Amino acid sequence: MSHTTTRFVILGQARSGTWFYTHLLNQHPLVIAAGELFHFSATVRREMFASILPNGDVNAELHAMNGQLRPYVYDPIAEANPNARAIGFKLLYEHADGWWARGDRCLERDTSVRVLHIVRNDPLNVLISWRIACLDQSWWGTRTTRQIWIDPASALEWLRRREQWLAWAENLRGSHAMLSVSYDQMIANPQAAMDKACDFLSIDSIAVTKPAYERQDIRQHLRDKIENYDQLVSVLENTRWALPNREQCDE
């Protein structure tokens, strides 16, 4: 290839807008955003990963990778898409207990990979959206707003783990080129999000159309989304995630 291909990773959390962002980037004819390659709980993802590997054997290839993303991931995609100028895939925090652990080690090792880090700053809304997705077994598209019960102990553990994930991601800034992507700004202005991404990936931007998307109505107060809101208020009291009680919500 006579041109330089930029390698990137879209890093984020489930329900943080990574689906929206991947579809947005894929509108660009010179960008390949391959999805979440390192999560193999779904057969389709395993087959997708196998299809781009030289031998088609996922386990053997991952063992052989030894932390090398370029020859085993980026180069095969580039060879199949010679016109691409930017090639990447997704990593989600939640899948650190499986093959993602190898994915994060690979990312740490290859400092040439640019990181597009998506951050959503309303963690309890993320948790609610994630719980609904788990209950519905639906991870793409629109989300139906409804009341759900949140286990307080699990919520606190989830919030603490999220802090650890964010700290790990932020630590990559010392070794990798990183662009922080705001969920709210990305949804509000997809064109600006594309412009910033293209500048970061060293390619010319294009005019985009907003991917089909309907965000959960954040105007609805958390007390109206969570069945056991009062219980959650008590558990999160004196933490950084403390919630106002019902009376304070009306003030």
SERO-4910 file (N, C-alpha, C, O; in steps of 0.05 Angstrom, whole numbers):
BEGIN
 pado doro    nc1    nc2    nc3   cac1   cac2   cac3    cc1    cc2    cc3    oc1    oc2    oc3
  Met    A     17    -24      0      0      0      0     18     25      0     38     26     14
  Ser    A     10     45    -15     26     69    -18     18     89      4     32    109      7
  His    A     -4     85     17    -13    104     37    -10     93     65     -6     69     69
  Thr    A    -11    110     85     -9    102    113    -36     95    124    -55    110    120
  Thr    A    -38     73    138    -64     65    150    -62     69    180    -44     59    193
  Thr    A    -81     84    191    -82     90    219    -97     67    233   -119     59    224
  Arg    A    -86     57    255    -98     36    270   -111     47    296    -98     64    309
  Phe    A   -135     39    302   -149     51    325   -166     30    339   -171      8    329
  Val    A   -173     37    364   -192     21    380   -213     40    391   -207     62    401
  Ile    A   -239     32    390   -260     46    403   -264     33    430   -272     10    432
  Leu    A   -257     48    451   -258     37    478   -281     49    494   -285     74    493
  Gly    A   -296     33    508   -318     43    523   -332     22    539   -322      0    543
  Gln    A   -356     29    548   -372     12    565   -398      5    551   -408     21    535
  Ala    A   -409    -18    557   -435    -24    546   -455     -3    553   -455      7    575
  Arg    A   -472      5    533   -492     26    536   -480     54    538   -492     72    549
  Ser    A   -455     57    527   -442     83    527   -442     96    500   -430    117    496
  Gly    A   -455     83    480   -456     95    453   -436     84    434   -432     95    412
  Thr    A   -423     61    440   -403     50    422   -416     40    396   -404     42    375
  Trp    A   -441     30    398   -455     21    374   -460     45    355   -454     43    331
  Phe    A   -470     66    367   -475     91    351   -449    101    338   -449    107    314
  Tyr    A   -428    101    353   -402    112    344   -390     95    322   -380    105    302
  Thr    A   -392     68    325   -382     50    305   -396     54    278   -384     55    257
  His    A   -423     56    280   -439     60    256   -433     87    243   -434     90    219
  Leu    A   -428    107    260   -422    133    250   -396    133    234   -394    143    212
  Leu    A   -375    121    246   -349    119    232   -350    103    206   -336    109    187
  Asn    A   -367     82    206   -369     65    183   -383     79    159   -383     67    137
  Gln    A   -394    102    164   -405    117    141   -382    128    123   -386    134    100
  His    A   -358    130    134   -335    140    119   -324    118    101   -318     96    111
  Pro    A   -322    122     75   -313    101     57   -284     92     62   -276     71     52
  Leu    A   -269    107     77   -241    100     81   -236     89    109   -213     84    117
  Val    A   -258     84    124   -256     74    152   -268     46    154   -290     42    143
  Ile    A   -255     28    168   -265      2    174   -266      0    205   -245     -1    218
  Ala    A   -290     -1    217   -294     -5    245   -307    -32    249   -330    -35    244
  Ala    A   -291    -52    257   -299    -80    255   -316    -91    277   -324   -114    276
  Gly    A   -323    -75    297   -339    -86    319   -323    -97    341   -298    -93    342
  Glu    A   -336   -112    359   -322   -122    383   -309   -149    378   -322   -170    383
  Leu    A   -285   -149    368   -272   -174    360   -265   -192    383   -264   -217    380
  Phe    A   -258   -181    406   -248   -197    428   -269   -207    448   -262   -215    470
  His    A   -294   -207    440   -315   -218    457   -327   -242    442   -341   -238    422
  Phe    A   -322   -266    452   -330   -290    437   -354   -305    449   -357   -329    444
  Ser    A   -370   -292    465   -393   -306    476   -414   -311    455   -430   -329    457
  Ala    A   -412   -296    433   -431   -300    411   -416   -313    387   -394   -304    380
  Thr    A   -427   -334    376   -414   -348    354   -407   -330    331   -386   -333    318
  Val    A   -425   -311    325   -421   -294    302   -395   -278    305   -381   -273    285
  Arg    A   -389   -270    330   -364   -255    334   -340   -273    330   -319   -264    318
  Arg    A   -341   -297    340   -319   -316    336   -315   -321    307   -292   -322    298
  Glu    A   -336   -325    292   -334   -330    263   -323   -305    249   -307   -308    230
  Met    A   -331   -281    258   -321   -257    246   -291   -254    250   -276   -247    231
  Phe    A   -282   -260    274   -253   -258    280   -238   -279    264   -217   -274    253
  Ala    A   -249   -304    263   -235   -325    249   -232   -319    219   -213   -327    207
  Ser    A   -252   -305    208   -252   -300    180   -229   -281    171   -221   -281    148
  Ile    A   -218   -266    190   -197   -247    183   -169   -258    191   -149   -245    185
  Leu    A   -168   -282    203   -143   -293    212   -132   -312    190   -147   -325    176
  Pro    A   -105   -313    188    -93   -329    166   -101   -358    166   -106   -370    145
  Asn    A   -103   -370    190   -110   -399    192   -139   -404    199   -148   -427    198
  Gly    A   -154   -384    207   -182   -387    214   -186   -401    240   -209   -408    247
  Asp    A   -165   -406    256   -167   -420    281   -164   -399    303   -142   -390    309
  Val    A   -186   -391    316   -185   -369    335   -167   -375    359   -150   -358    365
  Asn    A   -170   -398    371   -154   -404    395   -124   -405    388   -108   -394    403
  Ala    A   -117   -418    366    -89   -420    359    -77   -393    352    -55   -386    359
  Glu    A    -93   -377    338    -83   -351    330    -80   -332    353    -60   -317    355
  Leu    A    -99   -333    372    -97   -316    396    -72   -323    412    -59   -306    424
  His    A    -67   -349    414    -43   -358    429    -18   -348    415      1   -340    428
  Ala    A    -18   -350    388      5   -341    373      9   -311    373     31   -301    369
  Met    A    -13   -297    377    -11   -267    376      9   -256    396     24   -238    390
  Asn    A      9   -268    420     27   -259    441     27   -228    443     48   -215    446
  Gly    A      4   -217    443      1   -188    446      6   -171    422      8   -147    424
  Gln    A      8   -184    399     13   -169    374    -12   -164    358    -23   -182    346
  Leu    A    -22   -140    359    -47   -133    345    -42   -130    315    -59   -138    299
  Arg    A    -20   -118    308    -17   -110    280    -17   -134    260    -33   -134    242
  Pro    A      1   -154    264      2   -175    244    -22   -194    244    -29   -207    224
  Tyr    A    -36   -195    267    -58   -215    270    -86   -202    268   -105   -217    265
  Val    A    -88   -176    269   -114   -163    268   -114   -142    246   -129   -143    227
  Tyr    A    -97   -122    249    -98    -99    231    -89   -105    203   -102    -97    183
  Asp    A    -66   -119    200    -56   -124    173    -75   -141    156    -79   -135    133
  Pro    A    -87   -163    167   -106   -179    151   -130   -162    141   -139   -165    119
  Ile    A   -140   -144    159   -163   -127    151   -153   -108    129   -168   -103    110
  Ala    A   -129    -97    132   -119    -78    113   -115    -91     86   -120    -79     65
  Glu    A   -105   -116     86   -101   -130     61   -127   -136     46   -128   -135     22
  Ala    A   -148   -141     62   -174   -146     50   -188   -120     42   -207   -120     26
  Asn    A   -179    -97     52   -191    -71     46   -169    -51     39   -163    -33     55
  Pro    A   -156    -54     16   -132    -39      9   -137     -9      8   -117      7     10
  Asn    A   -161      0      5   -167     29      3   -171     42     31   -172     67     33
  Ala    A   -173     26     52   -179     37     78   -156     53     88   -132     46     85
  Arg    A   -162     75    101   -141     93    112   -141     92    143   -122    101    155
  Ala    A   -163     81    155   -164     78    184   -179     52    190   -201     47    179
  Ile    A   -167     35    207   -178      9    213   -179      5    243   -159     11    257
  Gly    A   -202     -4    254   -203     -8    282   -226    -27    290   -240    -38    273
  Phe    A   -229    -30    317   -250    -47    328   -256    -38    356   -243    -19    366
  Lys    A   -276    -50    369   -285    -42    395   -273    -60    417   -269    -84    413
  Leu    A   -269    -48    440   -264    -62    465   -283    -51    486   -284    -27    490
  Leu    A   -297    -69    500   -315    -60    521   -305    -70    548   -295    -93    551
  Tyr    A   -306    -53    568   -296    -59    595   -308    -85    606   -293   -101    618
  Glu    A   -334    -89    602   -348   -111    615   -338   -139    609   -343   -158    624
  His    A   -323   -141    587   -315   -168    578   -286   -174    586   -272   -190    573
  Ala    A   -277   -162    608   -250   -166    618   -246   -194    629   -223   -202    634
  Asp    A   -267   -209    634   -265   -235    646   -261   -257    626   -259   -280    633
  Gly    A   -260   -250    600   -256   -270    580   -233   -263    561   -211   -255    571
  Trp    A   -238   -265    535   -216   -259    516   -210   -229    516   -188   -222    506
  Trp    A   -227   -213    526   -221   -184    527   -196   -179    543   -181   -160    537
  Ala    A   -190   -196    563   -166   -192    579   -142   -193    561   -123   -178    565
  Arg    A   -142   -212    542   -120   -212    522   -121   -188    505   -101   -177    497
  Gly    A   -146   -178    499   -149   -154    483   -137   -130    497   -124   -114    484
  Asp    A   -141   -127    523   -130   -104    536   -100   -105    538    -86    -85    537
  Arg    A    -89   -129    542    -59   -132    542    -48   -125    514    -27   -113    512
  Cys    A    -62   -134    493    -53   -127    466    -53    -97    462    -34    -86    450
  Leu    A    -73    -84    472    -75    -55    468    -53    -41    484    -40    -23    473
  Glu    A    -47    -50    508    -26    -38    524      1    -41    510     18    -24    511
  Arg    A      5    -64    497     31    -70    485     35    -54    459     58    -45    454
  Asp    A     14    -50    443     17    -36    418     11     -7    421    -12      1    419
  Thr    A     31      9    427     27     37    432     22     54    407     16     78    409
  Ser    A     24     41    384     18     56    359    -12     58    354    -20     74    337
  Val    A    -28     42    368    -57     43    365    -69     68    378    -63     74    401
  Arg    A    -85     82    363    -98    106    373   -124     98    387   -138     80    377
  Val    A   -130    111    409   -154    103    425   -175    125    424   -170    148    431
  Leu    A   -199    117    416   -222    134    417   -239    125    441   -253    105    440
  His    A   -237    140    462   -249    132    488   -276    146    492   -277    170    496
  Ile    A   -297    130    492   -324    141    495   -331    141    525   -330    121    538
  Val    A   -339    164    535   -346    167    563   -375    178    565   -381    199    553
  Arg    A   -391    165    581   -418    174    587   -419    181    617   -413    165    634
  Asn    A   -426    206    623   -422    217    650   -447    214    668   -448    228    688
  Asp    A   -466    197    661   -489    193    678   -490    163    685   -506    148    674
  Pro    A   -472    154    704   -468    125    708   -494    110    716   -497     87    708
  Leu    A   -511    122    732   -535    107    740   -554    103    716   -568     83    715
  Asn    A   -555    122    698   -571    118    673   -559     96    656   -573     80    643
  Val    A   -532     95    656   -518     73    641   -525     47    654   -531     27    640
  Leu    A   -525     45    680   -532     21    695   -560     12    689   -565    -12    684
  Ile    A   -579     31    689   -607     24    683   -610     14    655   -623     -7    650
  Ser    A   -597     27    636   -598     19    608   -586     -9    605   -596    -26    590
  Trp    A   -564    -14    619   -551    -40    617   -568    -62    629   -570    -84    617
  Arg    A   -581    -57    652   -599    -77    664   -622    -83    646   -630   -106    644
  Ile    A   -634    -63    633   -656    -68    615   -647    -84    592   -661   -103    583
  Ala    A   -623    -78    581   -612    -94    559   -608   -123    567   -614   -141    551
  Cys    A   -598   -127    592   -595   -155    602   -621   -169    604   -624   -193    596
  Leu    A   -642   -156    614   -668   -168    617   -681   -174    590   -693   -195    587
  Asp    A   -677   -156    571   -690   -160    545   -672   -176    526   -682   -185    505
  Gln    A   -647   -181    534   -628   -193    515   -626   -179    489   -626   -191    467
  Ser    A   -626   -152    490   -625   -136    466   -604   -114    471   -607    -97    489
  Trp    A   -583   -115    455   -560    -97    459   -557    -76    438   -539    -59    440
  Trp    A   -574    -76    418   -572    -56    397   -599    -41    394   -620    -52    402
  Gly    A   -598    -18    383   -622     -4    376   -634     12    399   -620     20    417
  Thr    A   -661     15    399   -674     32    419   -678     17    445   -677     -8    446
  Arg    A   -683     32    466   -687     21    492   -714     31    502   -720     55    501
  Thr    A   -730     13    512   -756     21    523   -753     30    552   -741     16    569
  Thr    A   -762     54    558   -760     65    585   -782     52    603   -805     52    596
  Arg    A   -773     41    625   -792     29    644   -779     28    672   -754     31    674
  Gln    A   -794     24    692   -783     21    719   -771     -7    722   -782    -27    713
  Ile    A   -748     -7    735   -735    -33    741   -725    -32    770   -721    -11    782
  Trp    A   -721    -56    781   -710    -59    808   -680    -62    806   -671    -78    790
  Ile    A   -665    -46    822   -636    -47    821   -626    -58    848   -631    -46    869
  Asp    A   -611    -80    847   -599    -90    872   -578    -71    882   -558    -66    868
  Pro    A   -581    -59    906   -563    -38    915   -534    -47    918   -516    -33    909
  Ala    A   -530    -71    929   -502    -81    932   -489    -85    905   -465    -77    901
  Ser    A   -503    -96    886   -492   -100    859   -487    -74    845   -467    -70    831
  Ala    A   -505    -54    850   -501    -28    838   -476    -14    848   -461     -3    833
  Leu    A   -472    -17    874   -448     -4    886   -422    -18    875   -403     -4    869
  Glu    A   -423    -44    873   -400    -58    862   -395    -50    833   -372    -46    824
  Trp    A   -417    -48    818   -415    -40    789   -403    -12    787   -386     -8    770
  Leu    A   -411      6    804   -401     33    803   -371     34    810   -356     50    798
  Arg    A   -363     18    829   -335     17    837   -318      5    814   -296     15    808
  Arg    A   -328    -16    802   -314    -28    779   -312     -8    756   -291     -7    743
  Arg    A   -333      7    752   -332     28    731   -310     48    735   -296     56    717
  Glu    A   -306     56    761   -285     74    767   -257     62    760   -240     76    750
  Gln    A   -254     36    765   -229     23    759   -225     22    729   -203     26    719
  Trp    A   -246     16    714   -244     15    685   -236     42    674   -218     44    656
  Leu    A   -249     63    683   -243     90    674   -214     98    680   -200    110    664
  Ala    A   -205     90    704   -177     96    712   -157     81    694   -137     93    685
  Trp    A   -163     56    688   -146     41    669   -145     54    642   -123     57    630
  Ala    A   -168     61    632   -169     74    605   -154    100    605   -139    106    586
  Glu    A   -158    116    626   -145    142    627   -114    139    629    -99    156    619
  Asn    A   -105    117    641    -77    112    644    -64    107    617    -40    111    613
  Leu    A    -80     98    597    -69     93    570    -60    119    557    -44    119    538
  Arg    A    -71    142    567    -64    167    555    -34    173    556    -23    188    540
  Gly    A    -21    161    576      8    165    578     24    151    557     47    159    552
  Ser    A     13    131    544     28    116    524     15    115    496     28    109    476
  His    A    -11    123    494    -25    122    469    -37    149    462    -44    165    480
  Ala    A    -38    155    436    -54    178    428    -83    172    434    -93    151    427
  Met    A    -97    191    447   -125    185    456   -143    209    451   -135    232    456
  Leu    A   -167    204    441   -187    224    438   -211    216    456   -222    195    453
  Ser    A   -218    234    475   -241    230    492   -266    238    477   -267    261    466
  Val    A   -285    220    476   -310    225    461   -333    227    481   -339    207    495
  Ser    A   -346    250    483   -369    253    501   -394    241    489   -401    247    466
  Tyr    A   -407    223    504   -432    211    495   -453    232    488   -465    231    466
  Asp    A   -457    251    506   -478    271    501   -472    288    477   -490    293    461
  Gln    A   -447    296    473   -440    313    450   -442    297    424   -450    308    404
  Met    A   -434    272    425   -435    254    402   -464    251    392   -469    252    368
  Ile    A   -483    246    411   -511    243    403   -523    269    393   -539    269    374
  Ala    A   -515    291    406   -527    317    399   -516    327    372   -531    340    357
  Asn    A   -491    321    366   -479    332    341   -461    311    328   -437    312    331
  Pro    A   -473    291    314   -457    270    301   -436    281    281   -415    270    278
  Gln    A   -443    303    268   -424    314    248   -399    324    262   -376    319    252
  Ala    A   -402    337    284   -378    347    299   -362    323    309   -338    324    310
  Ala    A   -376    302    318   -362    278    327   -346    265    305   -323    256    309
  Met    A   -357    264    281   -343    254    258   -319    271    251   -297    261    245
  Asp    A   -323    297    251   -301    316    244   -277    312    263   -254    311    255
  Lys    A   -283    309    289   -262    306    309   -248    279    306   -224    277    308
  Ala    A   -264    258    300   -252    231    296   -234    231    272   -212    220    273
  Cys    A   -243    243    250   -227    243    226   -201    259    229   -180    251    219
  Asp    A   -202    281    244   -178    296    249   -159    280    266   -135    280    261
  Phe    A   -170    265    285   -153    248    303   -141    225    287   -119    216    292
  Leu    A   -156    214    267   -147    191    251   -132    200    226   -123    183    210
  Ser    A   -128    225    223   -112    236    201   -124    231    174   -109    223    155
  Ile    A   -150    234    171   -164    232    146   -183    255    142   -190    268    162
  Asp    A   -191    261    118   -210    282    113   -238    273    122   -246    250    119
  Ser    A   -253    292    133   -280    286    143   -299    285    120   -293    294     97
  Ile    A   -323    275    125   -345    274    105   -371    283    119   -372    284    143
  Ala    A   -391    290    103   -417    296    114   -430    270    121   -429    250    107
  Val    A   -444    269    145   -455    244    154   -485    247    160   -495    270    162
  Thr    A   -499    225    161   -526    224    170   -527    211    198   -511    193    203
  Lys    A   -545    219    215   -546    208    242   -555    179    241   -576    174    230
  Pro    A   -540    161    253   -549    133    254   -576    131    268   -582    146    286
  Ala    A   -592    111    260   -618    107    273   -613    102    303   -599     84    311
  Tyr    A   -625    119    319   -619    118    348   -640    134    363   -649    155    355
  Glu    A   -648    123    386   -667    137    403   -658    133    431   -661    112    443
  Arg    A   -646    154    443   -635    151    470   -657    150    490   -679    161    486
  Gln    A   -652    137    513   -671    136    535   -676    164    544   -657    180    546
  Asp    A   -700    170    552   -708    197    559   -695    205    586   -705    197    607
  Ile    A   -672    219    585   -658    226    610   -673    248    625   -666    254    648
  Arg    A   -694    260    613   -709    280    628   -726    267    650   -733    280    669
  Gln    A   -732    241    647   -746    227    668   -727    224    691   -705    214    688
  His    A   -736    231    715   -719    230    738   -713    201    746   -729    183    742
  Leu    A   -689    197    758   -681    170    766   -702    158    785   -706    133    785
  Arg    A   -714    174    802   -734    163    821   -757    150    807   -770    132    818
  Asp    A   -762    159    782   -784    147    766   -776    123    749   -792    110    737
  Lys    A   -750    118    749   -739     96    733   -733     71    751   -733     49    741
  Ile    A   -728     77    777   -719     56    795   -741     50    815   -750     67    830
  Glu    A   -750     25    816   -772     16    834   -764     21    863   -780     31    879
  Asn    A   -740     13    870   -731     15    898   -712     39    902   -691     36    913
  Tyr    A   -721     62    892   -704     86    893   -696     93    921   -673     99    926
  Asp    A   -714     92    940   -708     99    968   -687     81    980   -669     91    994
  Gln    A   -688     56    973   -668     37    983   -640     44    971   -620     43    985
  Leu    A   -640     51    946   -615     58    933   -603     84    945   -579     86    948
  Val    A   -620    103    951   -612    128    964   -597    122    989   -576    133    995
  Ser    A   -607    103   1006   -595     96   1031   -568     83   1028   -549     90   1042
  Val    A   -566     65   1008   -541     50   1004   -519     69    993   -495     66   1000
  Leu    A   -526     87    976   -506    105    963   -500    130    979   -484    147    971
  Glu    A   -514    133   1002   -509    156   1019   -479    158   1027   -467    137   1033
  Asn    A   -468    181   1027   -440    186   1034   -420    174   1015   -397    171   1021
  Thr    A   -429    168    990   -411    160    969   -411    182    948   -428    200    949
  Arg    A   -393    180    929   -393    200    907   -417    198    889   -422    216    873
  Trp    A   -432    176    892   -456    172    875   -482    177    890   -503    168    882
  Ala    A   -480    192    912   -503    197    929   -526    209    913   -522    226    896
  Leu    A   -551    200    920   -575    210    906   -591    227    924   -591    222    948
  Pro    A   -606    247    914   -624    262    930   -648    245    938   -657    228    922
  Asn    A   -659    250    962   -683    235    969   -707    247    954   -704    267    940
  Arg    A   -730    234    957   -753    242    941   -762    271    946   -770    286    928
  Glu    A   -760    279    972   -767    307    979   -749    327    965   -758    348    955
  Gln    A   -723    321    965   -703    339    953   -707    341    923   -702    361    910
  Cys    A   -717    319    911   -722    319    882   -743    339    874   -743    349    852
  Asp    A   -762    344    892   -784    362    886   -777    392    892   -793    409    885
  Glu    A   -754    396    904   -747    424    911   -739    440    887   -732    464    889
***
